[in-house]
Amino acid sequence: MKLKYANQIKLNELSASNYDVIIVASGYETRATSLAQKLEEQNSKRIVIAFEEWQDHEQRIKNDAIFKSLGYLPYPAKEGSCESIITILNDVFQDFLFKQDVSVLIDYSCMTKVWYATIINYFINKDSIIRNLDLTFSYTPSKYSDPQPPMPNKYMGPIPGIYCVSTSNKPTALIIGLGYEMERAQGIVEYLDPKTTYAFYSNPAFDKKFVSVVEKNNAQLLSSLGKENVFKHPIGDLKSTDAQLTSLCLSLKSTHRIILAPLGPKPFALLCLLLSARYPEIDVWRVSAGDSGNKYDRKPANTEPVICRIVFERELIATEEKREVSMTS
C-alpha cells in the first residue's frame, strides 16, 4: 500500500469516528489506559498488546484489570520483537483483510518503536484486497518527571524488520530527535561518526521543564552542532514539525545517506517512520539501553492527545506519479 496523506485531528474527531479495531498497549505506565477510558462508546474489536516483561509491576496489574473491564482482548509480546507484533496482526486482521475499507486506531503512547514501526510496515507490505486503510495514531502526553541516571546504549541500529541494506557511498547525515536522558544522543554520534549531524527537540513542549532539561543534558552536543544544525519544533503541531523534517531530508537526500535517530518524543519518531515510508532509502534507527534501561511510570498530562490520521491506498489505485506527501491541515 502507498501512503496517500496524513493529517492531525482533535480528540472530538477521534471520538466521533467508528473504528474496526482499536489497539492499545499495557505496561507499567499509568497513562496506558488514559485514551481507552475516553472511548468506552466505541463499538470496535478491542486489542491490548501486553508486554511479556513487567507482568508483576503494581501499575501493570492495575492497567490489565482496567483493559479487561473495558473488553480488551490481551495478546502478549516481547519488548523489542517485531515477530510478536506480526503474529498478533495476522491473527487480529484475518477477518478484515477481505474488506475494502478498514479503519484502525492505535494508542502508541506506551508502545516501543519496534511495535508501532512494525504496525506501519505490516500494512504497507500486506497483500490484501483492502483499498483504503485508515490508521489513526494517538499519543497521550505525560507529566514531567526527572530523568534517571544515564544507562549505556546497548542497541544502536536500524529498527528490526523494516530497514534496507544501503550500498551507498554517500557520506552519512545523522538527524537526531533529542530525548532528555544524558549521553544517549552523544553515544549515537560517536558510534556513527557522521559527516554532518542535525538535532531536533521539542520547544515549546507541554511542560517547560522538558525543554530546559533537554537543553541542559544535551548542551555539549548542541554547542558542537551550532545553531544552523539545530531545529526546535512544537510537540503539539505535527504539520509544522513534519515540514521542517521533510524539508531538511529532501535537501540532503541526493548528496547524503540519511539516518534518522528519534530518541524522543514519540510523535517525532512517528513522523520519522512516515518519512521513511515515503522514501525507503532513509533509514530510521533505534537507540536503546535494552531490558536494563530506565523505566518511567509516565502519568497522563492534563492536555489533549496528539493524534495523527494516516490514510493508505492500494498501489493499483494510487497515482503512478511519485507522491510528495506531507502533513495536511
PyMOL commands that set and color helices and strands:
alter all, ss='L'
color gray80, all
select helices_A, chain A and resi 11-15+30-38+58-69+82-95+113-125+184-192+208-217+219-225+227-229+238-252+266-278+290-292
alter helices_A, ss='H'
color red, helices_A
select strands_A, chain A and resi 2-9+21-26+45-51+73-77+101-107+132-139+155-158+172-177+196-202+230-233+257-262+283-288+306-313+327-328
alter strands_A, ss='S'
color yellow, strands_A
deselect
rebuild
show_as cartoon
